[in-house]
Amino acid sequence: MISSEPGRRAVLTMVPKEIRLCFNEDVEASFSTVTIEDAKGKLVPLSVPAKDPKKPSCIYVPLPLLSNGAYTVKYRVLSVDGHVVEYGYGFRLNAHEKAVD
């Protein structure tokens, strides 16, 4: 992974609209999963990740309205060359204003 939104260890003051993960190779969105857990380990319901049509190395998944607190993003992606990447990272939400664009 070369970038993520929200970023690893980010402290956000506005609710994010989506999780966006970008890699150094194109990925197969249909064989990829993204989950998010709150601080108590409860899964936040998410839809299936979609490939960014303008950047085939990026996938994204819309987020519901999140409460303040700590979250863990976990992902498992398949690159077009067959490599599987699994990892996770955390971020924190400290405010409830409008969604980040």
MDTraj code that builds the backbone (N, CA, C; nanometers):
import mdtraj as md
import numpy as np

residues = "MET ILE SER SER GLU PRO GLY ARG ARG ALA VAL LEU THR MET VAL PRO LYS GLU ILE ARG LEU CYS PHE ASN GLU ASP VAL GLU ALA SER PHE SER THR VAL THR ILE GLU ASP ALA LYS GLY LYS LEU VAL PRO LEU SER VAL PRO ALA LYS ASP PRO LYS LYS PRO SER CYS ILE TYR VAL PRO LEU PRO LEU LEU SER ASN GLY ALA TYR THR VAL LYS TYR ARG VAL LEU SER VAL ASP GLY HIS VAL VAL GLU TYR GLY TYR GLY PHE ARG LEU ASN ALA HIS GLU LYS ALA VAL ASP".split()
xyz = np.array([
    [0.0846, -0.1167, 0.0000],
    [0.0000, 0.0000, 0.0000],
    [0.0895, 0.1235, 0.0000],
    [0.0569, 0.2182, -0.0846],
    [0.1360, 0.3408, -0.0902],
    [0.0642, 0.4592, -0.0249],
    [-0.0696, 0.4518, -0.0117],
    [-0.1419, 0.5581, 0.0576],
    [-0.2779, 0.5071, 0.1033],
    [-0.3319, 0.5765, 0.2045],
    [-0.4647, 0.5435, 0.2545],
    [-0.5324, 0.6695, 0.3053],
    [-0.6632, 0.6703, 0.2945],
    [-0.7457, 0.7782, 0.3498],
    [-0.8598, 0.7113, 0.4242],
    [-0.8768, 0.7357, 0.5527],
    [-0.7874, 0.8098, 0.6384],
    [-0.6523, 0.7412, 0.6486],
    [-0.5532, 0.8184, 0.6816],
    [-0.4178, 0.7657, 0.6915],
    [-0.3940, 0.6888, 0.8211],
    [-0.2884, 0.6112, 0.8202],
    [-0.2489, 0.5344, 0.9376],
    [-0.2185, 0.6299, 1.0542],
    [-0.2769, 0.6009, 1.1687],
    [-0.2604, 0.6798, 1.2914],
    [-0.3179, 0.8205, 1.2815],
    [-0.4013, 0.8477, 1.1818],
    [-0.4611, 0.9808, 1.1667],
    [-0.5558, 1.0093, 1.2828],
    [-0.5625, 1.1353, 1.3210],
    [-0.6615, 1.1832, 1.4169],
    [-0.7485, 1.2817, 1.3397],
    [-0.8728, 1.2422, 1.3154],
    [-0.9626, 1.3198, 1.2304],
    [-1.0556, 1.4067, 1.3134],
    [-1.0818, 1.5258, 1.2653],
    [-1.1779, 1.6140, 1.3304],
    [-1.3073, 1.6236, 1.2507],
    [-1.3103, 1.5573, 1.1353],
    [-1.4317, 1.5511, 1.0534],
    [-1.4542, 1.4061, 1.0119],
    [-1.5796, 1.3677, 1.0028],
    [-1.6157, 1.2302, 0.9693],
    [-1.5752, 1.1991, 0.8249],
    [-1.4991, 1.0920, 0.8015],
    [-1.4614, 1.0561, 0.6638],
    [-1.5803, 0.9958, 0.5889],
    [-1.5862, 1.0193, 0.4587],
    [-1.6930, 0.9640, 0.3751],
    [-1.6602, 0.8246, 0.3253],
    [-1.5302, 0.7900, 0.3200],
    [-1.4910, 0.6610, 0.2641],
    [-1.3543, 0.6195, 0.3147],
    [-1.3258, 0.4910, 0.2962],
    [-1.1913, 0.4373, 0.3121],
    [-1.1369, 0.4241, 0.1707],
    [-1.0181, 0.4781, 0.1450],
    [-0.9540, 0.4696, 0.0132],
    [-0.8141, 0.4144, 0.0331],
    [-0.7837, 0.3062, -0.0376],
    [-0.6534, 0.2407, -0.0277],
    [-0.5907, 0.2358, -0.1664],
    [-0.4673, 0.2812, -0.1783],
    [-0.3965, 0.2807, -0.3062],
    [-0.2681, 0.1990, -0.2931],
    [-0.2399, 0.1228, -0.3971],
    [-0.1274, 0.0296, -0.3971],
    [-0.0337, 0.0600, -0.5123],
    [0.0813, -0.0064, -0.5131],
    [0.1790, 0.0190, -0.6195],
    [0.1510, -0.0647, -0.7442],
    [0.0473, -0.1483, -0.7408],
    [0.0036, -0.2269, -0.8570],
    [-0.1483, -0.2223, -0.8652],
    [-0.2027, -0.2462, -0.9837],
    [-0.3479, -0.2551, -0.9983],
    [-0.3994, -0.3708, -0.9148],
    [-0.5215, -0.3550, -0.8615],
    [-0.5800, -0.4579, -0.7758],
    [-0.7107, -0.5094, -0.8346],
    [-0.7467, -0.6302, -0.7929],
    [-0.8737, -0.6921, -0.8309],
    [-0.9746, -0.6620, -0.7205],
    [-1.0592, -0.5619, -0.7405],
    [-1.1541, -0.5220, -0.6367],
    [-1.2498, -0.6352, -0.6005],
    [-1.2879, -0.7166, -0.6977],
    [-1.3842, -0.8242, -0.6715],
    [-1.3265, -0.9334, -0.5812],
    [-1.1950, -0.9391, -0.5645],
    [-1.1318, -1.0363, -0.4766],
    [-1.0676, -0.9690, -0.3550],
    [-1.1115, -0.8468, -0.3252],
    [-1.0551, -0.7702, -0.2147],
    [-1.1603, -0.7484, -0.1070],
    [-1.1152, -0.7376, 0.0177],
    [-1.2062, -0.7092, 0.1287],
    [-1.1484, -0.5957, 0.2125],
    [-1.2385, -0.5157, 0.2668],
    [-1.2024, -0.4091, 0.3595],
    [-1.3019, -0.4163, 0.4740],
    [-1.2498, -0.4192, 0.5967],
    [-1.3355, -0.4155, 0.7150],
    [-1.2888, -0.3032, 0.8053],
    [-1.3790, -0.2586, 0.8911],
    [-1.3445, -0.1580, 0.9903],
    [-1.4108, -0.1997, 1.1211],
    [-1.3325, -0.1925, 1.2294],
    [-1.3811, -0.2270, 1.3630],
    [-1.3690, -0.1059, 1.4533],
    [-1.4669, -0.0938, 1.5462],
    [-1.4548, 0.0129, 1.6453],
    [-1.3637, -0.0330, 1.7591],
    [-1.3475, 0.0491, 1.8602],
    [-1.2552, 0.0196, 1.9694],
    [-1.2948, -0.1050, 2.0486],
    [-1.4229, -0.1428, 2.0426],
    [-1.4701, -0.2620, 2.1135],
    [-1.4623, -0.3874, 2.0264],
    [-1.4106, -0.3734, 1.9038],
    [-1.3993, -0.4868, 1.8136],
    [-1.5247, -0.5156, 1.7345],
    [-1.6235, -0.4266, 1.7409],
    [-1.7479, -0.4443, 1.6662],
    [-1.7274, -0.3999, 1.5211],
    [-1.7669, -0.4873, 1.4288],
    [-1.7536, -0.4538, 1.2864],
    [-1.8543, -0.3472, 1.2460],
    [-1.8075, -0.2507, 1.1692],
    [-1.8929, -0.1490, 1.1102],
    [-1.9397, -0.2043, 0.9755],
    [-2.0712, -0.2067, 0.9484],
    [-2.1188, -0.2603, 0.8196],
    [-2.0670, -0.1777, 0.7016],
    [-2.0074, -0.2467, 0.6043],
    [-1.9539, -0.1818, 0.4844],
    [-2.0020, -0.2547, 0.3608],
    [-2.0041, -0.1838, 0.2495],
    [-2.0331, -0.2476, 0.1215],
    [-1.9049, -0.3105, 0.0670],
    [-1.9157, -0.3738, -0.0462],
    [-1.8009, -0.4369, -0.1124],
    [-1.7113, -0.3266, -0.1697],
    [-1.5789, -0.3396, -0.1590],
    [-1.4900, -0.2373, -0.2163],
    [-1.5071, -0.2263, -0.3680],
    [-1.4877, -0.1061, -0.4177],
    [-1.4949, -0.0814, -0.5616],
    [-1.3605, -0.0268, -0.6089],
    [-1.3278, -0.0554, -0.7336],
    [-1.2055, -0.0024, -0.7932],
    [-1.2310, 0.1393, -0.8416],
    [-1.1351, 0.2265, -0.8191],
    [-1.1439, 0.3627, -0.8688],
    [-1.1239, 0.3570, -1.0202],
    [-1.2238, 0.3999, -1.0996],
    [-1.2099, 0.3901, -1.2451],
    [-1.0963, 0.4741, -1.3024],
    [-1.0550, 0.5777, -1.2302],
    [-0.9461, 0.6633, -1.2779],
    [-0.8094, 0.6160, -1.2298],
    [-0.8073, 0.5339, -1.1246],
    [-0.6818, 0.4828, -1.0685],
    [-0.7015, 0.3354, -1.0349],
    [-0.6733, 0.2440, -1.1272],
    [-0.6982, 0.1020, -1.1029],
    [-0.6143, 0.0403, -0.9915],
    [-0.5220, 0.1169, -0.9367],
    [-0.4434, 0.0677, -0.8233],
    [-0.5079, 0.1075, -0.6899],
    [-0.6247, 0.1723, -0.6944],
    [-0.6937, 0.2181, -0.5735],
    [-0.8313, 0.1539, -0.5620],
    [-0.8684, 0.1194, -0.4385],
    [-1.0041, 0.0743, -0.4095],
    [-1.0614, 0.1661, -0.3021],
    [-1.1936, 0.1705, -0.2962],
    [-1.2582, 0.2534, -0.1952],
    [-1.3876, 0.1868, -0.1506],
    [-1.4316, 0.2241, -0.0321],
    [-1.5584, 0.1755, 0.0210],
    [-1.6211, 0.2901, 0.1004],
    [-1.7483, 0.3241, 0.0716],
    [-1.8148, 0.4307, 0.1462],
    [-1.8313, 0.3921, 0.2935],
    [-1.8295, 0.4921, 0.3799],
    [-1.8470, 0.4694, 0.5231],
    [-1.9810, 0.5233, 0.5710],
    [-2.0431, 0.4560, 0.6660],
    [-2.1593, 0.5153, 0.7323],
    [-2.1103, 0.6242, 0.8279],
    [-2.2021, 0.6952, 0.8894],
    [-2.1652, 0.7963, 0.9870],
    [-2.1013, 0.7274, 1.1073],
    [-1.9784, 0.7633, 1.1383],
    [-1.9045, 0.7022, 1.2486],
    [-1.9148, 0.7876, 1.3741],
    [-1.9125, 0.7214, 1.4891],
    [-1.9072, 0.7899, 1.6182],
    [-1.7623, 0.8215, 1.6523],
    [-1.7425, 0.9122, 1.7446],
    [-1.6070, 0.9413, 1.7916],
    [-1.5446, 0.8160, 1.8496],
    [-1.4135, 0.8014, 1.8333],
    [-1.3434, 0.6881, 1.8909],
    [-1.2352, 0.6358, 1.7996],
    [-1.1787, 0.5235, 1.8415],
    [-1.0704, 0.4590, 1.7663],
    [-1.1284, 0.3530, 1.6734],
    [-1.0668, 0.3387, 1.5565],
    [-1.1096, 0.2404, 1.4566],
    [-0.9889, 0.1687, 1.3992],
    [-1.0114, 0.0446, 1.3588],
    [-0.9080, -0.0333, 1.2924],
    [-0.9585, -0.0741, 1.1555],
    [-0.8822, -0.0406, 1.0533],
    [-0.9115, -0.0803, 0.9153],
    [-0.8278, -0.2041, 0.8854],
    [-0.8915, -0.3075, 0.8306],
    [-0.8188, -0.4269, 0.7871],
    [-0.8527, -0.4506, 0.6412],
    [-0.7528, -0.4910, 0.5654],
    [-0.7787, -0.5164, 0.4237],
    [-0.7024, -0.6389, 0.3768],
    [-0.7580, -0.6978, 0.2736],
    [-0.6955, -0.8097, 0.2030],
    [-0.7219, -0.7850, 0.0563],
    [-0.6173, -0.7626, -0.0202],
    [-0.6339, -0.7313, -0.1626],
    [-0.5528, -0.8279, -0.2470],
    [-0.6021, -0.8488, -0.3664],
    [-0.5342, -0.9316, -0.4660],
    [-0.4895, -0.8401, -0.5783],
    [-0.3590, -0.8369, -0.6046],
    [-0.3103, -0.7562, -0.7167],
    [-0.3315, -0.8337, -0.8457],
    [-0.3290, -0.7626, -0.9574],
    [-0.3536, -0.8286, -1.0859],
    [-0.2465, -0.9311, -1.1200],
    [-0.1289, -0.9221, -1.0559],
    [-0.0252, -1.0220, -1.0829],
    [-0.0331, -1.1418, -0.9880],
    [-0.1365, -1.1456, -0.9014],
    [-0.1595, -1.2617, -0.8162],
    [-0.1099, -1.2513, -0.6738],
    [-0.0443, -1.1420, -0.6364],
    [0.0030, -1.1261, -0.4985],
    [-0.1127, -1.0851, -0.4072],
    [-0.1188, -1.1460, -0.2886],
    [-0.2176, -1.1095, -0.1878],
    [-0.1476, -1.0258, -0.0813],
    [-0.2115, -0.9158, -0.0436],
    [-0.1583, -0.8284, 0.0609],
    [-0.2645, -0.8169, 0.1698],
    [-0.2249, -0.8456, 0.2935],
    [-0.3136, -0.8315, 0.4087],
    [-0.2461, -0.7430, 0.5117],
    [-0.3214, -0.6488, 0.5658],
    [-0.2642, -0.5607, 0.6663],
    [-0.3771, -0.4853, 0.7343],
    [-0.3432, -0.4083, 0.8316],
    [-0.4401, -0.3250, 0.9008],
    [-0.3713, -0.2046, 0.9614],
    [-0.4504, -0.1064, 0.9966],
    [-0.3984, 0.0140, 1.0606],
    [-0.5120, 0.0828, 1.1349],
    [-0.4757, 0.1738, 1.2231],
    [-0.5772, 0.2426, 1.3019],
    [-0.5837, 0.3909, 1.2733],
    [-0.6992, 0.4483, 1.3069],
    [-0.7164, 0.5934, 1.3062],
    [-0.8165, 0.6290, 1.4158],
    [-0.8248, 0.7560, 1.4483],
    [-0.9144, 0.8022, 1.5536],
    [-0.9992, 0.9167, 1.5013],
    [-1.1264, 0.9155, 1.5426],
    [-1.2189, 1.0236, 1.5088],
    [-1.2502, 1.0994, 1.6361],
    [-1.2278, 1.2313, 1.6349],
    [-1.2478, 1.3144, 1.7539],
    [-1.3541, 1.4214, 1.7388],
    [-1.4358, 1.4199, 1.6367],
    [-1.5388, 1.5220, 1.6216],
    [-1.6472, 1.4731, 1.5282],
    [-1.7610, 1.5400, 1.5354],
    [-1.8726, 1.5098, 1.4451],
    [-1.9175, 1.6367, 1.3762],
    [-1.8536, 1.6669, 1.2705],
    [-1.8992, 1.7782, 1.1900],
    [-1.9532, 1.7191, 1.0623],
    [-1.9293, 1.7764, 0.9512],
    [-1.9757, 1.7188, 0.8268],
    [-1.8703, 1.6249, 0.7702],
    [-1.9088, 1.5436, 0.6765],
    [-1.8182, 1.4452, 0.6169],
    [-1.7062, 1.5149, 0.5417],
    [-1.5867, 1.4538, 0.5448],
    [-1.4699, 1.5034, 0.4722],
    [-1.4904, 1.4769, 0.3237],
    [-1.4632, 1.5761, 0.2405],
    [-1.4773, 1.5574, 0.0943],
    [-1.3582, 1.4878, 0.0360],
])
top = md.Topology()
chain = top.add_chain()
for i, resn in enumerate(residues, 1):
    res = top.add_residue(resn, chain, resSeq=i)
    for name in ("N", "CA", "C"):
        top.add_atom(name, md.element.get_by_symbol(name[0]), res)
traj = md.Trajectory(xyz[None], top)
